[in-house]
Amino acid sequence: MGRRLISFNRLSISSVMLFTSINMMSSVMAEDADGLLLDWSISGYNTYRVDNYEDSGNISSSPYPNRGFQQFDDFSIQLSREVSEYENIEAQISGTVDDSEYRTSEEGLIFERGYINWEKGDGAIPFRAELGDFFGNQSLRTLQRSLKGVQIDLQPDFLFPTPHSIQLFSGVTNSTYRSLSDNKNFFTGGSWLVPENKLGAFILTAVNNTTQSTLTTPRLNQTVYSMAWAKEASYWNQSIELEAEYGFLSGDVSTTELNKHDNGFFTQLKGKSENIPLTYRLRHERYGDDFRPNGSSITSNQRASEIHLGWRFTTGLSARARLQTFRTNWRTSNYTDRDVVGLTFSGPLIPSIGLTGSLGSFISDTETADKTTSSFSNATNASFSMPIADHWVARLGGVLTQVDNRVAGTATVNRQISLGLIHDFNFHGFTGSISPSLNLRDSISAGSTIQSDISPSVSLNVRKGSHSLAFSHNVQILDTKSLTGTDTDTFQSALNYSYTKNAHRIQIEANHFDRNPTPGSGTDAYRIGIGWTYNFDRPARVIPRPDQKSAAETQAPVEAAPMAIDAQPDIIELIPGMDMKVVKARLEQSGIIEPLVRGELEIYETPFIESIDHRQRLGLISENGFLEKSVLVIDFDDLGDIDSASQIYDEVRKVLFDRYGPPTTNIEEGVFSDNIRSELRSGTFQRILEWQTTSSVLRFGIPDRTDGQVRMEIIHATRFSSGEDNFWSTEALR
């Protein structure tokens, strides 16, 4: 008998289909006509796109620095074969023929991603071999990077009563396969995992990184070693998870800091009560000044301790409290201390009138050892929604922050209030929503208003059959309240229309940017583009699996005890096609109730991923009483801690890797910056990860939106539009 491979932040949750380019499709189909490749899944797409960019006036303020026509052709080919229940083979290649200054920095034919994976669980030693693109997923303290190279995971069952995993890998960090020999950044290493036993699970990791020399910099070499441990247990009616990791780095950390040695340590306890609706998490980590692994996302020279508590009331309301203390530059004489206390409520606030939302507040105290910096800040963030009539929902939000500079004796206050309406409609087969809103902001320092702005906006989402349209128009009227300042009126519009017919999809995008400063010269810029995508998809002959169940076969869960917390549902459990009664029964087991209902969209304000403190909204989109897709929105809101946007993204990604293993699709281009909105629109910044489930696709990333909002989304749907277009957000969920 064979067996499936174990998963410890590693293996995919199911077999995936491998991609194929449009240029090879004719020959593949010709072979298939003769009866070949019947056991292979064949899919792929080809997208041709042309854009025109124009601007006038002060072009230094234009979001489109390169004018004129830009064009490119993206392609992808994927093949997969499920040899047996325990063996599958996958292959993929994708790239572009580029003549656009926005698509990539290179021109011509570019192979961007590709791999061949072979997973076999019924051999003498079960294994998974990956050649090409893979994700180096070890831990946040050793390696979290997309690589091109080779990785093999061997899972023998000798020496220990349960199978263990030996993983070896070597790869480079190139974003494309062009000029691989010129790469300056190599990662090589391995890890050994002993799965859960009486003592817990253990994993030993070693990662070597070599940065080749240039004309101006020396060759750098470092190795980080890690020992991690995890244990699940139940004591005194408490279900707990324990984690710990110790890392040691030896080598070069910069061109001027050679042959360094330092360490880092992390430990965490997560738990929940089996009798009362209480969850908790305690975490401590510390990293030395020279503990700087090039493949990790941690912050060196930092020490942090955190306590998080959660409580879910019988009404569905969740309360979360946290106490965090950070010391940065902790190995220097002039360290910086920051203490944060926060409390957040989310969910149905007043169920009797349908008021849902979130209300959070935190205080933060920051001070350096030499007292040259000392400040106290507090912030409150609120977002409420309530139905006010049939198909009408009112929205109210606000942010109030105050920072007291105790050294200078000054205070700065920032205020923001947001008012909005959402009207859902169904008119002659056209379904959608229209949402006008108004944002008011001001900033006060030393008792005087130093800046204010008024920002009205309107958004429209319409769908009918194969047609879909999203439109947004935003205005910002900025008044600096200063004779020497620059007052600015900015107008931005975005439109995205798509039409799908069988294997074809036509997409039209248009953006307009108009900036009028006083004093100064204005800027007028626009972009209009059209793209055509052809998809082909031929599944292989189905090999039945006795342990698979369709959504229709899934039964309603058993009711939980009144005050007990059942296992938090996973978005994978919310399978497209499930009866909505079954979906809602599963959510009710964990106290997730009283959604805001907008037509066939239901929105729950809830900490769906318990280890993530940022605001989360679960949206369920149904059709005729069955789930069409589910989406979890996670905001990059300010919590007063010191995590950057990239670290927040890495934390969410780690949760998904822990649950589902490596993704079948991994697109991570560009770096986090202050210009992320325009980079999402131009495609120079991309975050798209996908996992293939038994009947659908789970996608995580940061999509582009017509309203310009930057947020993370996790979507579970039957399928997504092929291609690497960033415009895949659930626009209706605002």
Order of alpha helices (4+ residues) and beta strands (2+ residues): alpha-beta-beta-beta-beta-beta-beta-beta-beta-beta-beta-beta-beta-beta-beta-beta-beta-beta-beta-beta-beta-beta-beta-beta-beta-beta-beta-alpha-beta-beta-beta-beta-alpha-beta-alpha-beta-beta-beta
